[in-house]
């Protein structure tokens, strides 16, 4: 595990990127929904045909690539948040151990 200082240095680099990445993903998701809705409506009206099938297959491929891109872009941020969480919970565990150490002789009293 990275040292606490490394964790917070990484956070200073990664966390500021989160909003921009999220907004970009939100915009891409909105466009994807529009494209899927349009194709679904076309199929509802005209039925599935060869062109609609090809368009759906192309769209599925594009959505899968976009999903992979989303995961790659957010991974450094979510890893950093996880590392920060671990740093905090590690400190809390140390305090819990100190409480336990103090309670042991008290319980014998």
VMD Tcl script that builds the backbone (N, CA, C; Angstrom):
set m [mol new atoms 327]
animate dup $m
set s [atomselect $m all]
$s set {name element resname resid chain x y z} {
  {N N UNK 1 A 0.847 -1.192 0.000}
  {CA C UNK 1 A 0.000 0.000 0.000}
  {C C UNK 1 A 0.887 1.249 0.000}
  {N N UNK 2 A 0.434 2.255 -0.671}
  {CA C UNK 2 A 1.169 3.509 -0.742}
  {C C UNK 2 A 1.182 4.179 0.629}
  {N N UNK 3 A 2.203 4.982 0.842}
  {CA C UNK 3 A 2.254 5.722 2.099}
  {C C UNK 3 A 1.139 6.766 2.098}
  {N N UNK 4 A 0.788 7.226 3.276}
  {CA C UNK 4 A -0.276 8.231 3.365}
  {C C UNK 4 A 0.067 9.481 2.562}
  {N N UNK 5 A 1.332 9.883 2.591}
  {CA C UNK 5 A 1.740 11.057 1.836}
  {C C UNK 5 A 1.553 10.822 0.339}
  {N N UNK 6 A 1.895 9.630 -0.134}
  {CA C UNK 6 A 1.703 9.304 -1.549}
  {C C UNK 6 A 0.224 9.308 -1.918}
  {N N UNK 7 A -0.597 8.803 -1.014}
  {CA C UNK 7 A -2.033 8.770 -1.254}
  {C C UNK 7 A -2.572 10.182 -1.447}
  {N N UNK 8 A -2.183 11.090 -0.577}
  {CA C UNK 8 A -2.722 12.444 -0.663}
  {C C UNK 8 A -2.122 13.241 -1.818}
  {N N UNK 9 A -0.878 12.951 -2.182}
  {CA C UNK 9 A -0.308 13.588 -3.374}
  {C C UNK 9 A -1.056 13.127 -4.618}
  {N N UNK 10 A -1.357 11.829 -4.680}
  {CA C UNK 10 A -2.116 11.299 -5.806}
  {C C UNK 10 A -3.515 11.913 -5.836}
  {N N UNK 11 A -4.109 12.091 -4.667}
  {CA C UNK 11 A -5.447 12.690 -4.581}
  {C C UNK 11 A -5.439 14.110 -5.138}
  {N N UNK 12 A -4.390 14.851 -4.847}
  {CA C UNK 12 A -4.291 16.223 -5.360}
  {C C UNK 12 A -4.276 16.248 -6.885}
  {N N UNK 13 A -3.753 15.202 -7.499}
  {CA C UNK 13 A -3.713 15.122 -8.953}
  {C C UNK 13 A -5.011 14.580 -9.551}
  {N N UNK 14 A -5.575 13.552 -8.933}
  {CA C UNK 14 A -6.707 12.844 -9.522}
  {C C UNK 14 A -8.070 13.455 -9.228}
  {N N UNK 15 A -8.303 13.860 -8.002}
  {CA C UNK 15 A -9.632 14.336 -7.601}
  {C C UNK 15 A -10.093 15.554 -8.417}
  {N N UNK 16 A -9.222 16.522 -8.708}
  {CA C UNK 16 A -9.690 17.656 -9.507}
  {C C UNK 16 A -10.198 17.266 -10.903}
  {N N UNK 17 A -9.784 16.114 -11.404}
  {CA C UNK 17 A -10.224 15.656 -12.723}
  {C C UNK 17 A -11.638 15.076 -12.686}
  {N N UNK 18 A -12.112 14.728 -11.520}
  {CA C UNK 18 A -13.363 13.982 -11.393}
  {C C UNK 18 A -14.558 14.698 -12.020}
  {N N UNK 19 A -14.725 15.960 -11.740}
  {CA C UNK 19 A -15.892 16.673 -12.244}
  {C C UNK 19 A -15.903 16.710 -13.769}
  {N N UNK 20 A -14.775 17.019 -14.374}
  {CA C UNK 20 A -14.704 17.079 -15.834}
  {C C UNK 20 A -14.997 15.732 -16.471}
  {N N UNK 21 A -14.433 14.681 -15.888}
  {CA C UNK 21 A -14.671 13.336 -16.407}
  {C C UNK 21 A -16.143 12.970 -16.251}
  {N N UNK 22 A -16.701 13.253 -15.086}
  {CA C UNK 22 A -18.110 12.944 -14.842}
  {C C UNK 22 A -19.008 13.679 -15.838}
  {N N UNK 23 A -18.758 14.952 -16.047}
  {CA C UNK 23 A -19.591 15.728 -16.973}
  {C C UNK 23 A -19.454 15.215 -18.404}
  {N N UNK 24 A -18.257 14.838 -18.789}
  {CA C UNK 24 A -18.035 14.264 -20.116}
  {C C UNK 24 A -18.795 12.951 -20.271}
  {N N UNK 25 A -18.740 12.109 -19.238}
  {CA C UNK 25 A -19.467 10.841 -19.266}
  {C C UNK 25 A -20.976 11.084 -19.313}
  {N N UNK 26 A -21.419 12.083 -18.582}
  {CA C UNK 26 A -22.844 12.411 -18.557}
  {C C UNK 26 A -23.314 12.824 -19.956}
  {N N UNK 27 A -22.520 13.624 -20.630}
  {CA C UNK 27 A -22.863 14.069 -21.985}
  {C C UNK 27 A -22.875 12.878 -22.955}
  {N N UNK 28 A -21.871 12.014 -22.860}
  {CA C UNK 28 A -21.822 10.829 -23.720}
  {C C UNK 28 A -23.005 9.907 -23.461}
  {N N UNK 29 A -23.360 9.745 -22.201}
  {CA C UNK 29 A -24.494 8.893 -21.845}
  {C C UNK 29 A -25.792 9.456 -22.408}
  {N N UNK 30 A -25.949 10.752 -22.339}
  {CA C UNK 30 A -27.149 11.397 -22.882}
  {C C UNK 30 A -27.251 11.162 -24.388}
  {N N UNK 31 A -26.142 11.320 -25.094}
  {CA C UNK 31 A -26.137 11.084 -26.548}
  {C C UNK 31 A -26.419 9.618 -26.862}
  {N N UNK 32 A -25.871 8.728 -26.055}
  {CA C UNK 32 A -26.110 7.297 -26.259}
  {C C UNK 32 A -27.584 6.968 -26.073}
  {N N UNK 33 A -28.185 7.542 -25.029}
  {CA C UNK 33 A -29.618 7.305 -24.789}
  {C C UNK 33 A -30.454 7.776 -25.974}
  {N N UNK 34 A -30.120 8.941 -26.503}
  {CA C UNK 34 A -30.841 9.474 -27.658}
  {C C UNK 34 A -30.722 8.533 -28.855}
  {N N UNK 35 A -29.521 8.048 -29.109}
  {CA C UNK 35 A -29.296 7.150 -30.246}
  {C C UNK 35 A -30.060 5.843 -30.075}
  {N N UNK 36 A -30.016 5.287 -28.876}
  {CA C UNK 36 A -30.728 4.032 -28.615}
  {C C UNK 36 A -32.240 4.248 -28.717}
  {N N UNK 37 A -32.735 5.314 -28.113}
  {CA C UNK 37 A -34.172 5.605 -28.178}
  {C C UNK 37 A -34.642 5.758 -29.624}
  {N N UNK 38 A -33.862 6.459 -30.422}
  {CA C UNK 38 A -34.212 6.667 -31.832}
  {C C UNK 38 A -34.288 5.334 -32.569}
  {N N UNK 39 A -33.303 4.470 -32.353}
  {CA C UNK 39 A -33.289 3.174 -33.023}
  {C C UNK 39 A -34.447 2.288 -32.543}
  {N N UNK 40 A -34.701 2.300 -31.247}
  {CA C UNK 40 A -35.798 1.503 -30.695}
  {C C UNK 40 A -37.133 1.977 -31.276}
  {N N UNK 41 A -37.307 3.275 -31.404}
  {CA C UNK 41 A -38.540 3.815 -31.994}
  {C C UNK 41 A -38.679 3.406 -33.461}
  {N N UNK 42 A -37.565 3.444 -34.194}
  {CA C UNK 42 A -37.599 3.027 -35.599}
  {C C UNK 42 A -38.014 1.564 -35.711}
  {N N UNK 43 A -37.451 0.731 -34.844}
  {CA C UNK 43 A -37.770 -0.698 -34.870}
  {C C UNK 43 A -39.230 -0.916 -34.470}
  {N N UNK 44 A -39.718 -0.126 -33.525}
  {CA C UNK 44 A -41.120 -0.258 -33.099}
  {C C UNK 44 A -42.074 0.068 -34.246}
  {N N UNK 45 A -41.700 1.030 -35.069}
  {CA C UNK 45 A -42.553 1.450 -36.183}
  {C C UNK 45 A -42.391 0.517 -37.391}
  {N N UNK 46 A -41.159 0.246 -37.765}
  {CA C UNK 46 A -40.885 -0.485 -39.005}
  {C C UNK 46 A -40.543 -1.947 -38.799}
  {N N UNK 47 A -40.306 -2.328 -37.572}
  {CA C UNK 47 A -39.873 -3.694 -37.307}
  {C C UNK 47 A -38.368 -3.829 -37.521}
  {N N UNK 48 A -37.842 -4.944 -37.052}
  {CA C UNK 48 A -36.410 -5.195 -37.218}
  {C C UNK 48 A -36.166 -5.629 -38.660}
  {N N UNK 49 A -35.233 -4.946 -39.297}
  {CA C UNK 49 A -34.825 -5.326 -40.647}
  {C C UNK 49 A -33.304 -5.357 -40.687}
  {N N UNK 50 A -32.752 -5.635 -41.831}
  {CA C UNK 50 A -31.298 -5.790 -41.933}
  {C C UNK 50 A -30.556 -4.507 -41.547}
  {N N UNK 51 A -31.043 -3.365 -42.018}
  {CA C UNK 51 A -30.384 -2.093 -41.683}
  {C C UNK 51 A -30.470 -1.799 -40.186}
  {N N UNK 52 A -31.630 -2.003 -39.603}
  {CA C UNK 52 A -31.796 -1.766 -38.162}
  {C C UNK 52 A -30.911 -2.716 -37.368}
  {N N UNK 53 A -30.829 -3.942 -37.832}
  {CA C UNK 53 A -29.986 -4.934 -37.159}
  {C C UNK 53 A -28.523 -4.498 -37.194}
  {N N UNK 54 A -28.053 -4.075 -38.357}
  {CA C UNK 54 A -26.663 -3.607 -38.492}
  {C C UNK 54 A -26.421 -2.378 -37.618}
  {N N UNK 55 A -27.394 -1.469 -37.613}
  {CA C UNK 55 A -27.256 -0.263 -36.781}
  {C C UNK 55 A -27.214 -0.621 -35.293}
  {N N UNK 56 A -28.056 -1.561 -34.892}
  {CA C UNK 56 A -28.068 -1.987 -33.489}
  {C C UNK 56 A -26.735 -2.642 -33.120}
  {N N UNK 57 A -26.220 -3.502 -33.985}
  {CA C UNK 57 A -24.939 -4.168 -33.714}
  {C C UNK 57 A -23.812 -3.140 -33.631}
  {N N UNK 58 A -23.826 -2.163 -34.530}
  {CA C UNK 58 A -22.809 -1.106 -34.508}
  {C C UNK 58 A -22.920 -0.290 -33.223}
  {N N UNK 59 A -24.142 0.028 -32.850}
  {CA C UNK 59 A -24.371 0.829 -31.645}
  {C C UNK 59 A -23.943 0.071 -30.391}
  {N N UNK 60 A -24.238 -1.213 -30.332}
  {CA C UNK 60 A -23.810 -2.032 -29.191}
  {C C UNK 60 A -22.292 -2.032 -29.087}
  {N N UNK 61 A -21.606 -2.186 -30.211}
  {CA C UNK 61 A -20.141 -2.171 -30.211}
  {C C UNK 61 A -19.621 -0.826 -29.709}
  {N N UNK 62 A -20.227 0.244 -30.199}
  {CA C UNK 62 A -19.803 1.581 -29.771}
  {C C UNK 62 A -20.063 1.803 -28.277}
  {N N UNK 63 A -21.206 1.327 -27.791}
  {CA C UNK 63 A -21.528 1.469 -26.363}
  {C C UNK 63 A -20.538 0.689 -25.498}
  {N N UNK 64 A -20.157 -0.508 -25.943}
  {CA C UNK 64 A -19.185 -1.304 -25.191}
  {C C UNK 64 A -17.830 -0.598 -25.134}
  {N N UNK 65 A -17.408 -0.008 -26.243}
  {CA C UNK 65 A -16.133 0.737 -26.257}
  {C C UNK 65 A -16.207 1.961 -25.356}
  {N N UNK 66 A -17.346 2.628 -25.374}
  {CA C UNK 66 A -17.539 3.795 -24.511}
  {C C UNK 66 A -17.514 3.385 -23.042}
  {N N UNK 67 A -18.142 2.268 -22.726}
  {CA C UNK 67 A -18.141 1.773 -21.352}
  {C C UNK 67 A -16.720 1.465 -20.884}
  {N N UNK 68 A -15.931 0.848 -21.742}
  {CA C UNK 68 A -14.528 0.565 -21.416}
  {C C UNK 68 A -13.769 1.867 -21.160}
  {N N UNK 69 A -13.992 2.842 -22.013}
  {CA C UNK 69 A -13.352 4.159 -21.853}
  {C C UNK 69 A -13.759 4.802 -20.533}
  {N N UNK 70 A -15.052 4.747 -20.216}
  {CA C UNK 70 A -15.548 5.307 -18.953}
  {C C UNK 70 A -14.803 4.686 -17.775}
  {N N UNK 71 A -14.710 3.359 -17.775}
  {CA C UNK 71 A -14.064 2.657 -16.664}
  {C C UNK 71 A -12.591 3.022 -16.558}
  {N N UNK 72 A -11.914 3.125 -17.691}
  {CA C UNK 72 A -10.487 3.492 -17.682}
  {C C UNK 72 A -10.280 4.909 -17.160}
  {N N UNK 73 A -11.175 5.811 -17.511}
  {CA C UNK 73 A -11.035 7.207 -17.077}
  {C C UNK 73 A -11.351 7.390 -15.599}
  {N N UNK 74 A -12.323 6.647 -15.078}
  {CA C UNK 74 A -12.689 6.830 -13.682}
  {C C UNK 74 A -11.836 6.000 -12.732}
  {N N UNK 75 A -11.191 4.956 -13.223}
  {CA C UNK 75 A -10.441 4.038 -12.351}
  {C C UNK 75 A -9.406 4.745 -11.466}
  {N N UNK 76 A -8.570 5.644 -12.007}
  {CA C UNK 76 A -7.599 6.299 -11.121}
  {C C UNK 76 A -8.259 7.099 -9.992}
  {N N UNK 77 A -9.404 7.669 -10.282}
  {CA C UNK 77 A -10.101 8.463 -9.269}
  {C C UNK 77 A -10.685 7.550 -8.198}
  {N N UNK 78 A -11.362 6.493 -8.612}
  {CA C UNK 78 A -11.977 5.609 -7.615}
  {C C UNK 78 A -10.920 4.849 -6.817}
  {N N UNK 79 A -9.787 4.527 -7.456}
  {CA C UNK 79 A -8.685 3.894 -6.698}
  {C C UNK 79 A -8.152 4.851 -5.647}
  {N N UNK 80 A -8.026 6.115 -6.012}
  {CA C UNK 80 A -7.533 7.117 -5.070}
  {C C UNK 80 A -8.492 7.270 -3.894}
  {N N UNK 81 A -9.783 7.320 -4.178}
  {CA C UNK 81 A -10.773 7.438 -3.108}
  {C C UNK 81 A -10.702 6.209 -2.195}
  {N N UNK 82 A -10.537 5.028 -2.773}
  {CA C UNK 82 A -10.407 3.805 -1.978}
  {C C UNK 82 A -9.161 3.867 -1.097}
  {N N UNK 83 A -8.052 4.348 -1.662}
  {CA C UNK 83 A -6.817 4.479 -0.877}
  {C C UNK 83 A -6.988 5.464 0.276}
  {N N UNK 84 A -7.707 6.550 0.025}
  {CA C UNK 84 A -7.967 7.533 1.090}
  {C C UNK 84 A -8.819 6.887 2.185}
  {N N UNK 85 A -9.836 6.146 1.780}
  {CA C UNK 85 A -10.686 5.450 2.749}
  {C C UNK 85 A -9.859 4.503 3.605}
  {N N UNK 86 A -8.965 3.744 2.963}
  {CA C UNK 86 A -8.107 2.817 3.690}
  {C C UNK 86 A -7.213 3.551 4.684}
  {N N UNK 87 A -6.699 4.726 4.283}
  {CA C UNK 87 A -5.846 5.504 5.182}
  {C C UNK 87 A -6.639 5.927 6.427}
  {N N UNK 88 A -7.854 6.403 6.233}
  {CA C UNK 88 A -8.688 6.802 7.367}
  {C C UNK 88 A -9.036 5.613 8.257}
  {N N UNK 89 A -9.457 4.512 7.646}
  {CA C UNK 89 A -9.868 3.360 8.455}
  {C C UNK 89 A -8.679 2.738 9.169}
  {N N UNK 90 A -7.491 2.872 8.602}
  {CA C UNK 90 A -6.278 2.392 9.274}
  {C C UNK 90 A -6.035 3.186 10.558}
  {N N UNK 91 A -6.198 4.491 10.479}
  {CA C UNK 91 A -6.055 5.332 11.677}
  {C C UNK 91 A -7.107 4.968 12.720}
  {N N UNK 92 A -8.328 4.746 12.257}
  {CA C UNK 92 A -9.406 4.388 13.179}
  {C C UNK 92 A -9.120 3.052 13.854}
  {N N UNK 93 A -8.568 2.105 13.098}
  {CA C UNK 93 A -8.226 0.800 13.666}
  {C C UNK 93 A -7.154 0.939 14.743}
  {N N UNK 94 A -6.210 1.838 14.532}
  {CA C UNK 94 A -5.184 2.078 15.548}
  {C C UNK 94 A -5.810 2.585 16.839}
  {N N UNK 95 A -6.758 3.505 16.730}
  {CA C UNK 95 A -7.430 4.026 17.920}
  {C C UNK 95 A -8.263 2.947 18.597}
  {N N UNK 96 A -8.940 2.121 17.801}
  {CA C UNK 96 A -9.708 1.010 18.370}
  {C C UNK 96 A -8.800 0.072 19.162}
  {N N UNK 97 A -7.605 -0.182 18.625}
  {CA C UNK 97 A -6.650 -1.056 19.320}
  {C C UNK 97 A -6.209 -0.426 20.642}
  {N N UNK 98 A -6.027 0.885 20.663}
  {CA C UNK 98 A -5.650 1.577 21.900}
  {C C UNK 98 A -6.774 1.487 22.939}
  {N N UNK 99 A -7.999 1.625 22.485}
  {CA C UNK 99 A -9.149 1.514 23.399}
  {C C UNK 99 A -9.192 0.112 23.992}
  {N N UNK 100 A -9.016 -0.878 23.129}
  {CA C UNK 100 A -9.026 -2.272 23.590}
  {C C UNK 100 A -7.914 -2.517 24.596}
  {N N UNK 101 A -6.736 -1.959 24.319}
  {CA C UNK 101 A -5.603 -2.132 25.228}
  {C C UNK 101 A -5.888 -1.512 26.600}
  {N N UNK 102 A -6.572 -0.408 26.626}
  {CA C UNK 102 A -6.918 0.237 27.897}
  {C C UNK 102 A -8.048 -0.490 28.625}
  {N N UNK 103 A -8.969 -1.049 27.869}
  {CA C UNK 103 A -10.107 -1.724 28.493}
  {C C UNK 103 A -9.717 -3.051 29.132}
  {N N UNK 104 A -8.702 -3.719 28.577}
  {CA C UNK 104 A -8.326 -5.043 29.107}
  {C C UNK 104 A -8.000 -4.986 30.605}
  {N N UNK 105 A -7.112 -4.085 31.062}
  {CA C UNK 105 A -6.866 -4.056 32.507}
  {C C UNK 105 A -8.058 -3.542 33.308}
  {N N UNK 106 A -8.878 -2.686 32.674}
  {CA C UNK 106 A -10.058 -2.185 33.378}
  {C C UNK 106 A -11.050 -3.315 33.622}
  {N N UNK 107 A -11.194 -4.215 32.653}
  {CA C UNK 107 A -12.127 -5.325 32.782}
  {C C UNK 107 A -11.706 -6.277 33.897}
  {N N UNK 108 A -10.411 -6.359 34.138}
  {CA C UNK 108 A -9.912 -7.238 35.214}
  {C C UNK 108 A -10.149 -6.612 36.589}
  {N N UNK 109 A -10.331 -5.341 36.630}
  {CA C UNK 109 A -10.485 -4.624 37.887}
  {C C UNK 109 A -11.782 -4.927 38.550}
}
mol reanalyze $m
mol bondsrecalc $m
mol representation Tube
mol addrep $m
